[in-house]
């Protein structure tokens, strides 16, 4: 019998989530600096190009297929790596031909003179790097995968700032990303430790059976994630788009833990499912703590939305306060639905994910349009919450019908809600007591809320205490050695 991928899944997720937070901080710093140094025109051009690459990147749906197959028991991983290499070459060649064919349009769209070559370089670097990073998670090296990506983030920011100061301008942002990505490729290959071999026809066929669902699913997911912004910009104003982005940025940490855990869970389930073994315990444990961060962030946003928005940004963003609460609630639902989604991928059911995502997107398209026309920007947020709730309900229903012994609403989840409500009461009371609305006062109140939440959770949840001990034990043992 093959060994489990993760000896201590909670510890692995904690290390990975820490790296995710570092990446978020670096990304936030980078966006602020680039916007100020480059100016709105060049800054917009760079991120238009990055958006184009993001959409094109969805054709690499084979990396999800490779991750699923790589995690299976009794499969030749060398052939998987070899197949990924062949797919990468094909994607890079196709991208280069297409980009050069529409070079003039890319220049007009982005305002960057060498847009086609920048696109080819960025796409090539990401295609060579991303699939192998994905395979690290399939090997059970989840935290190593994300820490390599964190090293890439550090190198990226350093190279970008250096190239901009050397006079490369907007192109320096792309060159820095390409350079840092290529520099980290050897780290990924070394960590993977699998040499490629020529894939058999059966291996290619196996990957294709999964990829044919992954590519359209990825495209649908990309449209789903960008739809609110496009719709608000089209039907409302650019200011409204700014409010939405400002609110969304503050809720991003809510999903980190769930994203990291569900990514590792997918590989674990794939491994167990391929051996016809139950994965209900692994799934229940992940569901138990997937919302560990999203719940306190939602109740914190509910308690002091306007104070948070005005302090982090400025009074001109006051209108984002209501959006902040709605988007924080969306992240709570998403922190659970993403786990079920990755579970279906691990169960080798990308067809189910595709159908669920198609229905979800259809609801968001229609309801979002109607509500934005009727009530403005908040309508987009309400539609997104409704669509994500539908995705959660459909995904959970499929998993429940296919798996025995899974607790859809584990007790630790209830404990987190109670702890978050306790935190809400404390923060709301503290807001009325504190007269100042300074940054220092906000930090004090937020810190009080965080401490209250985790003390309350520790007091009422024995499973949380057990999880914390299991995570801290390897750290303590490592320090003693």
QUIZI-V447941 format. One record per residue. N is the residue number from 1. NEAR is the number of other ideal C-beta (glycine too) atoms within 8 Angstrom. Layout:
n->N near->NEAR
n->N near->NEAR
This chain:
n->1 near->3
n->2 near->6
n->3 near->4
n->4 near->7
n->5 near->11
n->6 near->10
n->7 near->3
n->8 near->9
n->9 near->13
n->10 near->11
n->11 near->11
n->12 near->13
n->13 near->14
n->14 near->9
n->15 near->11
n->16 near->15
n->17 near->11
n->18 near->8
n->19 near->13
n->20 near->12
n->21 near->10
n->22 near->10
n->23 near->12
n->24 near->11
n->25 near->8
n->26 near->12
n->27 near->9
n->28 near->9
n->29 near->9
n->30 near->11
n->31 near->8
n->32 near->8
n->33 near->9
n->34 near->13
n->35 near->9
n->36 near->6
n->37 near->7
n->38 near->13
n->39 near->6
n->40 near->6
n->41 near->8
n->42 near->12
n->43 near->12
n->44 near->9
n->45 near->13
n->46 near->15
n->47 near->8
n->48 near->10
n->49 near->16
n->50 near->10
n->51 near->9
n->52 near->12
n->53 near->12
n->54 near->9
n->55 near->9
n->56 near->10
n->57 near->11
n->58 near->12
n->59 near->7
n->60 near->12
n->61 near->14
n->62 near->13
n->63 near->12
n->64 near->14
n->65 near->15
n->66 near->16
n->67 near->15
n->68 near->15
n->69 near->13
n->70 near->13
n->71 near->15
n->72 near->10
n->73 near->7
n->74 near->5
n->75 near->10
n->76 near->7
n->77 near->8
n->78 near->10
n->79 near->13
n->80 near->16
n->81 near->15
n->82 near->12
n->83 near->14
n->84 near->15
n->85 near->9
n->86 near->9
n->87 near->11
n->88 near->12
n->89 near->8
n->90 near->8
n->91 near->12
n->92 near->13
n->93 near->8
n->94 near->8
n->95 near->14
n->96 near->10
n->97 near->8
n->98 near->8
n->99 near->14
n->100 near->9
n->101 near->6
n->102 near->9
n->103 near->10
n->104 near->6
n->105 near->7
n->106 near->15
n->107 near->12
n->108 near->7
n->109 near->9
n->110 near->12
n->111 near->9
n->112 near->14
n->113 near->4
n->114 near->7
n->115 near->14
n->116 near->12
n->117 near->8
n->118 near->12
n->119 near->15
n->120 near->13
n->121 near->11
n->122 near->14
n->123 near->15
n->124 near->12
n->125 near->12
n->126 near->11
n->127 near->14
n->128 near->12
n->129 near->14
n->130 near->11
n->131 near->14
n->132 near->14
n->133 near->12
n->134 near->13
n->135 near->17
n->136 near->15
n->137 near->15
n->138 near->14
n->139 near->11
n->140 near->12
n->141 near->9
n->142 near->16
n->143 near->11
n->144 near->9
n->145 near->15
n->146 near->14
n->147 near->11
n->148 near->14
n->149 near->12
n->150 near->11
n->151 near->10
n->152 near->13
n->153 near->13
n->154 near->9
n->155 near->12
n->156 near->14
n->157 near->12
n->158 near->10
n->159 near->13
n->160 near->15
n->161 near->10
n->162 near->10
n->163 near->13
n->164 near->14
n->165 near->6
n->166 near->7
n->167 near->5
n->168 near->8
n->169 near->8
n->170 near->11
n->171 near->11
n->172 near->13
n->173 near->13
n->174 near->14
n->175 near->13
n->176 near->16
n->177 near->13
n->178 near->12
n->179 near->10
n->180 near->14
n->181 near->14
n->182 near->10
n->183 near->9
n->184 near->14
n->185 near->11
n->186 near->7
n->187 near->9
n->188 near->14
n->189 near->8
n->190 near->7
n->191 near->11
n->192 near->11
n->193 near->4
n->194 near->8
n->195 near->5
n->196 near->8
n->197 near->9
n->198 near->5
n->199 near->10
n->200 near->7
n->201 near->5
n->202 near->6
n->203 near->13
n->204 near->10
n->205 near->8
n->206 near->9
n->207 near->14
n->208 near->9
n->209 near->8
n->210 near->14
n->211 near->12
n->212 near->8
n->213 near->12
n->214 near->13
n->215 near->11
n->216 near->10
n->217 near->13
n->218 near->11
n->219 near->10
n->220 near->12
n->221 near->10
n->222 near->11
n->223 near->9
n->224 near->12
n->225 near->6
n->226 near->9
n->227 near->12
n->228 near->11
n->229 near->10
n->230 near->8
n->231 near->12
n->232 near->14
n->233 near->10
n->234 near->6
n->235 near->8
n->236 near->10
n->237 near->5
n->238 near->6
n->239 near->6
n->240 near->13
n->241 near->12
n->242 near->9
n->243 near->13
n->244 near->17
n->245 near->9
n->246 near->13
n->247 near->14
n->248 near->10
n->249 near->8
n->250 near->11
n->251 near->15
n->252 near->9
n->253 near->9
n->254 near->13
n->255 near->14
n->256 near->13
n->257 near->14
n->258 near->16
n->259 near->10
n->260 near->14
n->261 near->14
n->262 near->15
n->263 near->11
n->264 near->17
n->265 near->16
n->266 near->16
n->267 near->18
n->268 near->17
n->269 near->15
n->270 near->17
n->271 near->14
n->272 near->11
n->273 near->12
n->274 near->11
n->275 near->9
n->276 near->4
n->277 near->6
n->278 near->8
n->279 near->13
n->280 near->10
n->281 near->8
n->282 near->12
n->283 near->15
n->284 near->12
n->285 near->10
n->286 near->13
n->287 near->14
n->288 near->11
n->289 near->13
n->290 near->15
n->291 near->12
n->292 near->8
n->293 near->13
n->294 near->17
n->295 near->13
n->296 near->14
n->297 near->13
n->298 near->15
n->299 near->13
n->300 near->15
n->301 near->14
n->302 near->9
n->303 near->11
n->304 near->12
n->305 near->12
n->306 near->8
n->307 near->10
n->308 near->14
n->309 near->16
n->310 near->13
n->311 near->10
n->312 near->7
n->313 near->9
n->314 near->5
n->315 near->5
n->316 near->5
n->317 near->12
n->318 near->9
n->319 near->8
n->320 near->13
n->321 near->13
n->322 near->9
n->323 near->15
n->324 near->15
n->325 near->12
n->326 near->13
n->327 near->14
n->328 near->16
n->329 near->10
n->330 near->13
n->331 near->14
n->332 near->13
n->333 near->12
n->334 near->12
n->335 near->16
n->336 near->14
n->337 near->13
n->338 near->13
n->339 near->16
n->340 near->13
n->341 near->13
n->342 near->13
n->343 near->16
n->344 near->15
n->345 near->14
n->346 near->16
n->347 near->11
n->348 near->9
n->349 near->10
n->350 near->14
n->351 near->7
n->352 near->9
n->353 near->14
n->354 near->12
n->355 near->8
n->356 near->14
n->357 near->13
n->358 near->9
n->359 near->10
n->360 near->14
n->361 near->13
n->362 near->8
n->363 near->12
n->364 near->14
n->365 near->9
n->366 near->8
n->367 near->12
n->368 near->16
n->369 near->10
n->370 near->9
n->371 near->13
n->372 near->16
n->373 near->7
n->374 near->7
n->375 near->7
n->376 near->8
n->377 near->12
n->378 near->11
n->379 near->14
n->380 near->14
n->381 near->14
n->382 near->12
n->383 near->14
n->384 near->14
n->385 near->12
n->386 near->11
n->387 near->15
n->388 near->13
n->389 near->9
n->390 near->11
n->391 near->13
n->392 near->12
n->393 near->8
n->394 near->11
n->395 near->15
n->396 near->12
n->397 near->8
n->398 near->13
n->399 near->14
n->400 near->9
n->401 near->6
n->402 near->7
n->403 near->11
n->404 near->5
n->405 near->8
n->406 near->11
n->407 near->8
n->408 near->7
n->409 near->5
n->410 near->10
n->411 near->9
n->412 near->11
n->413 near->11
n->414 near->9
n->415 near->13
n->416 near->14
n->417 near->9
n->418 near->10
n->419 near->17
n->420 near->13
n->421 near->9
n->422 near->11
n->423 near->16
n->424 near->12
n->425 near->8
n->426 near->11
n->427 near->17
n->428 near->10
n->429 near->8
n->430 near->12
n->431 near->11
n->432 near->6
n->433 near->6
n->434 near->9
n->435 near->3
n->436 near->6
n->437 near->7
n->438 near->7
n->439 near->6
n->440 near->7
n->441 near->10
n->442 near->13
n->443 near->8
n->444 near->10
n->445 near->13
n->446 near->10
n->447 near->8
n->448 near->11
n->449 near->15
n->450 near->10
n->451 near->8
n->452 near->13
n->453 near->13
n->454 near->9
n->455 near->8
n->456 near->12
n->457 near->12
n->458 near->10
n->459 near->6
n->460 near->8
n->461 near->13
n->462 near->5
n->463 near->10
n->464 near->12
n->465 near->9
n->466 near->8
n->467 near->10
n->468 near->9
n->469 near->8
n->470 near->10
n->471 near->12
n->472 near->8
n->473 near->8
n->474 near->9
n->475 near->9
n->476 near->8
n->477 near->8
n->478 near->7
n->479 near->6
n->480 near->5
n->481 near->4
